[in-house]
């Protein structure tokens, strides 16, 4: 190589490295990242964060399902981790802003989807004992919570157990059709929790944590692929891995 080309070669190399670093480097702390490099055993993924944010008109909650209209959500990996173990339990309390706690540790769930009038006319046909106890226990129908409390007592099961048993017995057809999950009947209460300490998931949920909160891989696959499938373009089929994963 002639000596006159050496400076040009060196300069070209420096510019290439600078461009590559700038392309992969995240945005400053005062704004969302331009791109996110996700390490994965199936091949690294370079996610165009800024392009997706612009498409959703900066509405972060389109992808980040945080409580309310929070526009500075935590990273997906702060909540969706590879494994929910003791290390995660200890570290996530330090990594996540306190205002995000209710995203997972919500105060409870409402039953706004339940219509007493509809059940009374369409299902029970004005026969109150179809849902309420018969007259030897409950002479006049009253609210379930009048007798059933939050926790089991010596003689009476909790309100949750009583309602689940009664509703489940009547709606067996829905379970036979494959309906699962709390959201078919309940709506999450997104108000700020009054408790000073967040309650464990097991207070309301019987499922393991990794079924309530998907792991990192399942979360990305579910969120990204379902959105692309809904849009009808981009990678969403099982044979489109190469469109996201780089070798």
Protein Blocks (a to p, Z undefined) as FASTA:
>chain_A
ZZklmmmmmmmmmmmmmmmmmmmpccdfkbccfbdcdddfkbpadddfklmmmmnoopak
lmmccehjbfbdcdfklmmcfbdcfklmmmmmmmpcfklmmmmmgcbdcdklpcfklmmm
mmnnopaklmmccfklmmpacdfklmmcfbdcfklccfklmmmmmmmmmmmmmmmnopac
jklmmccdfbdcfbfbdcdfklmpmbdfklmmccfklmmmmmmmmmmmmnopajfbfklm
mmmmcZZ
